[in-house]
Amino acid sequence: MDLLQDLQWRGIIYQQTDEEGFKEQLKKEMTSLYCGVDPTADSMHIGHLLPFLTLRRFQEAGHRPIILVGGATGMIGDPSGKTQERQLQSIEKIQHNVECLKKQLERIFNFEGENGAVMTNNYDWIGSLDMISFLRDYGKHIGINYMLSKDIVSSRLEAGISFTEFTYTILQAIDFNHLYENYNCKVQIGGSDQWGNITTGLEMIRKVQGEGAKGFGFTIPLVTKSDGTKFGKTESGAVWLDAEKTTPYEFYQFWINTADQDVVKYLKIFTFLSKEEIEALEESVQTEPHLRKAQKTLAEEMTRLVHGQEALDTAINISQALFSGDIKSLTAAEIMQGFKDVPSYKHEDGAEITLVDLIVNAKISPSKRQAREDITNGAISINGDKVTDVQYVLSQNDRVEDQFTIIRRGKKKYTLIQY
């Protein structure tokens, strides 16, 4: 099975501008392909991953990936998928975001060898472009009617679109033309919402480079969940690649909680496992779903890819400790990850305190009477150990690295006590 057949099997191909021509181009020579992202935030989220992982598949097949971080286009904002104008950010903020995104993207690609990845920033060529040159050299080649026919523009006409965002598609077309001219880049890869921008880029190449110039566009379908809810969102918001925004443990948990109906699809599009490996896991979903082998494999592959092996090991350790109730085996750093979003209480003076007083002060139980009843009934655990002594006094021995104590009431209500 060749690369395009593999992509077809994985369900990654959505649209191509010239399927047969693209197939011949890949056979003919090592081909340079690019995918871009605008630095509208200081981290990508998992919704950004699929186009770049697809770009990496082309690299593994011997082609050269060009990664574009839009330091210039990020100042404008892509109207695609938006119902209102984006809030413009400062140059300093955009540059900070560019550096953050570059670090995340560097984890995905190999930058060594003949087909080593190339990192680019479109501010390097658009930032110095003056208005007259923009209008004469590029604006002249793209007609208003052509732009109005694009979904990314037409969908905004009723609500309103500024001239700034209206011209975004031309800026992205300039990118494709620049990479074609300077890097021999023949292909742009993007999500399905980028079809209009990609085809405008091909039109720009044809007009600027001449009729003999040939480029290709390739888009990837929107990732969906079987239950109809939006992929990549949790109750607490987006699943970020930045470990400070979404911890590796939370990242791991997102993937391991994938529904049986979705897990095989995600293994196909997000991981680099072979067809045989994925089919074996698909069989496991059908015959032994309780083992959740497919979900565990998906979570391991994705966490290792984005955060590395050490972070994966930590995420697994936290998961196992929480499942078994062995909280004492966790380090303070692991507790900070695993209990990031649970209610917390600061025991200010750090002195010894009765368990009854602590759980009332921390609002774990509403009153001392209820607290005593909870303890007597075995509903209260300290660091995973059940405590039934209403006279119990917490000491330094109940703290993890002298920083935290985890109190659990019932099966699921955790509270993080900080010192």
PyMOL commands that set and color helices and strands:
alter all, ss='L'
color gray80, all
select helices_A, chain A and resi 3-10+19-28+46-60+73-75+91-106+123-126+131-141+144-148+151-154+163-166+168-183+192-209+248-256+260-270+275-287+289-291+293-307+309-324+327-329+332-338+355-361+368-376+396-398
alter helices_A, ss='H'
color red, helices_A
select strands_A, chain A and resi 15-16+32-37+64-69+118-121+185-191+216-220+233-234+237-238+344-346+353-354+380-382+385-386+393-394+404-409+413-418
alter strands_A, ss='S'
color yellow, strands_A
deselect
rebuild
show_as cartoon
